[in-house]
Amino acid sequence: TRRPPRSTPYPTLFPYTTLFRSQVAEMYAGCISGAIQKEAYMGLIKSTGFTDIVLQKEKAILIPDDILSNYLSKEEIKSFNESNLGIYSLTVFAKKPEACCAPGCCN
């Protein structure tokens, strides 16, 4: 049993703009700039052969309004804070199937 590789530490639940992503990411050492949608992340885990996929933990990554105000208008901050959308850190467990039927069959 292995954990799936983490392509991003912060899958998201909202389609934020490239500008927002690149600017806010500066404060988080680039972690957010590599974020993808949660469904896409979970789909990648499944499409690479992992099974028994379980989302064990989902933790919101809070970005303070004083940081957001450097990049978003007051209206955009209000809209973001009132939505049920955000950036999350996920802990996922999954199993990687054993090697296929015979040596060389998966080439």
C-alpha positions as semicolon CSV with decimal commas, in nm:
position;residue;x (nm);y (nm);z (nm)
1;T;0,000;0,000;0,000
2;R;0,137;0,337;-0,101
3;R;0,008;0,689;-0,095
4;P;-0,047;0,849;-0,434
5;P;0,205;1,110;-0,544
6;R;0,101;1,463;-0,459
7;S;0,093;1,670;-0,772
8;T;-0,017;1,971;-0,569
9;P;-0,041;2,040;-0,201
10;Y;-0,353;2,255;-0,239
11;P;-0,637;2,131;-0,457
12;T;-0,905;2,395;-0,486
13;L;-1,281;2,412;-0,499
14;F;-1,302;2,725;-0,712
15;P;-1,167;2,842;-1,050
16;Y;-0,961;3,142;-0,949
17;T;-0,787;3,370;-1,198
18;T;-0,430;3,334;-1,314
19;L;-0,353;3,679;-1,172
20;F;-0,496;3,588;-0,832
21;R;-0,311;3,256;-0,836
22;S;0,027;3,403;-0,924
23;Q;0,013;3,697;-0,686
24;V;-0,122;3,527;-0,376
25;A;0,113;3,236;-0,437
26;E;0,409;3,464;-0,372
27;M;0,309;3,471;-0,005
28;Y;0,289;3,093;0,009
29;A;0,617;3,008;-0,163
30;G;0,448;2,896;-0,482
31;C;0,231;2,624;-0,329
32;I;-0,097;2,773;-0,444
33;S;0,029;2,849;-0,796
34;G;0,040;2,475;-0,863
35;A;-0,307;2,407;-0,727
36;I;-0,571;2,225;-0,928
37;Q;-0,941;2,161;-0,883
38;K;-1,022;1,895;-0,623
39;E;-1,211;1,680;-0,875
40;A;-0,918;1,692;-1,119
41;Y;-0,675;1,593;-0,842
42;M;-0,888;1,300;-0,732
43;G;-0,933;1,201;-1,098
44;L;-0,555;1,197;-1,152
45;I;-0,511;0,964;-0,858
46;K;-0,774;0,727;-1,000
47;S;-0,648;0,751;-1,360
48;T;-0,295;0,651;-1,255
49;G;-0,424;0,320;-1,121
50;F;-0,482;0,383;-0,753
51;T;-0,786;0,216;-0,594
52;D;-0,971;0,236;-0,264
53;I;-0,928;0,613;-0,272
54;V;-1,029;0,780;0,054
55;L;-1,025;1,150;0,127
56;Q;-0,910;1,138;0,489
57;K;-0,877;1,507;0,567
58;E;-0,971;1,837;0,407
59;K;-0,833;2,152;0,568
60;A;-0,910;2,504;0,449
61;I;-0,611;2,726;0,378
62;L;-0,710;3,069;0,506
63;I;-0,573;3,376;0,334
64;P;-0,612;3,685;0,553
65;D;-0,810;3,977;0,410
66;D;-0,512;4,209;0,452
67;I;-0,316;3,993;0,208
68;L;-0,611;3,951;-0,028
69;S;-0,660;4,329;-0,031
70;N;-0,326;4,365;-0,210
71;Y;-0,469;4,172;-0,506
72;L;-0,849;4,183;-0,493
73;S;-1,108;4,457;-0,465
74;K;-1,327;4,485;-0,156
75;E;-1,616;4,341;-0,356
76;E;-1,407;4,042;-0,470
77;I;-1,290;3,975;-0,114
78;K;-1,649;3,994;0,013
79;S;-1,768;3,758;-0,260
80;F;-1,485;3,513;-0,191
81;N;-1,543;3,517;0,187
82;E;-1,920;3,468;0,149
83;S;-1,886;3,174;-0,087
84;N;-1,838;2,815;0,016
85;L;-1,535;2,798;-0,210
86;G;-1,170;2,803;-0,116
87;I;-0,825;2,652;-0,121
88;Y;-0,779;2,328;0,070
89;S;-0,504;2,095;0,177
90;L;-0,612;1,734;0,126
91;T;-0,488;1,413;0,281
92;V;-0,570;1,122;0,052
93;F;-0,512;0,750;0,105
94;A;-0,520;0,505;-0,185
95;K;-0,385;0,165;-0,283
96;K;-0,169;0,098;-0,585
97;P;-0,253;-0,236;-0,748
98;E;0,016;-0,503;-0,767
99;A;0,217;-0,537;-1,087
100;C;0,019;-0,663;-1,384
101;C;-0,006;-1,021;-1,507
102;A;0,345;-1,085;-1,643
103;P;0,681;-0,914;-1,682
104;G;0,674;-0,682;-1,983
105;C;0,297;-0,678;-2,028
106;C;0,264;-0,313;-1,929
107;N;0,526;-0,174;-2,166
